[in-house]
């Protein structure tokens, strides 16, 4: 692989799927060839960097680019919002831009900000016609096309998370992991699905409050709040739950899940995953192999599936989770993602 400049504004200690993607992509690409990483770290409390640091970031990128010897053959921008850096660094380089979800779909929210961001993306699509865009799912690729961006490839993401040891049986609980935002559907699940399940069914919630409109679920009598779990504890929570739910809904503002890393994380840890058939989750779950896809927003169907999984015999559960973990660890692997991305660099050249 020729020398590459990898640029990202999503980096630890900020937390999130894009931050995980940035770190792991940088690590795996470095195994394939020389990579210069220019990253903007988040804040110590896990939030995104301050606005003033974001404004100064292009100057940092330009300085690092000019100092690089040899000059990179490919510039890989970590998300669509960074497209102006493609102009700053010169179109003589092979330009690759990753698309994740919100970074290409924010225009769907409408209003002043959404309309302005949509115009911003359309301008980029006109000025960077030769850029190679790689999407993490077909849903993300479709959102990119709405503002004029064609995609060169769809490359589903990966996970490193695994349970330290196989677990026998389960603790009877349902697990939701992730940020409390409306599109992830935790509030919908507590309000619409939990009442349809047997009395005493517990939902364990691992994650962080994000939207004030979803925080009410923390006080529900059927919810046990675990907070943000470190990786080893999260892996065990996945493995010991009766099932892991990823109940994304389709909000009116057009937000969607670009990929849905929780689904393949949980499967790789030996969980029974039940996810909504929407957005990028269609590619984060291999139907019947690493989990099950259910109609988004259909509470009765979700309750029926959860009751069915709860009734599985120990033998059936073990057979499913062992096969699911093998498939997930093989398919949702970072070396695959990096190798497919490096092939795209070659296509751009």
C-alpha positions, 0 to 999 in steps of 0.5 A: 500500500502506498503512503497514506494520510488518514485524517479524522476528527473522531478520536478518543477519549471521545466515545462512539462508533466513529471513534472506534472505527477511526482507531481500528482502521488506523491500526489495521491500515498501518499493517498494510503500509505506511500511514500518517494519522492526523486525529483530533482527540475528544474531551476527557469526559467522552464528548466531542472536541470543542468548536474552537479546536475543530476550527483550528484542525484544518491548519494542523492537517495542512501542516502535517501534510506539508511536512510528510516525506514522502508526500502521501499518495492517498488522502483518506478523510474520516467522514463527509463533514471533512470534505473541504480538506480535500480541496485544501490538500489538493486534488492531485492526490487520490481522495477517499472519504468515508461515510458513516450515517449522520454525517451524510443524513443530517440534511434530512432533519430540515430546518435552517441547520439541516438545509444549510448542511445539505447545501454544504454537502451538495457543494462538496459533491460538485467540487470533489467529483473524483473523490472515492466515497466508501459507505458503511452500509447500503443505507448510508450510500443511499443517504449520500446519493441524496446530496449528489455523492456517488459511492465507490464501495460499501464496506460493513464494519467490524468488532474486536469485542469477545467474551472471555469465556463461553457462558452456559444459559442466561440470566433471564434479562434483556440487554440494551447497549448504547446511547439514549437517543430517540432513533436507537429505540430504547424509549420505544421498547420500554413503552411499547414492548416491555408491557407485552412481556411476562411480569418480572422481565427486566431490561438492563441498560448499558450506556449513557443518557444523551437526549433529555427526551429519552432519559425517563427510561432510567427511572422505569421500574422494569429497567436496571441502569448499568451505566457505561461498562468497560469492554470486558464487562460489556462483553460479559453482559452481552453473553449472559443476557437472554437476548440483546435488543437493537430496537431502532425506530425511524424518526420523522427527522430522517435520522437512521443507524448508519451501521449498528456496531452493537449488533455485531459486537453482541453476536461475537460475544455469544449473544442472541441478537434481535435488531430492527430491520432498518438502516445499516442494521440490515448489514450489521446482522446476518439474518438467522446466522448472527441474529434476527431482524424484526420490523421496526416499530412493530411491538407485537412482533418484537414481543413474540420473538423475545418470548420465543427466544426465552423458551429455547432449550439450552441445547438450541441456545448453545448451538445458535450462539456458538455458530453466531459467534463464529460467523460474527468473528469471521465476517465482522473483522477489522483486517477484512475492512482494512483490506477492502479499503486498501483495495479502494486506494488502489482503485483510486490510483 
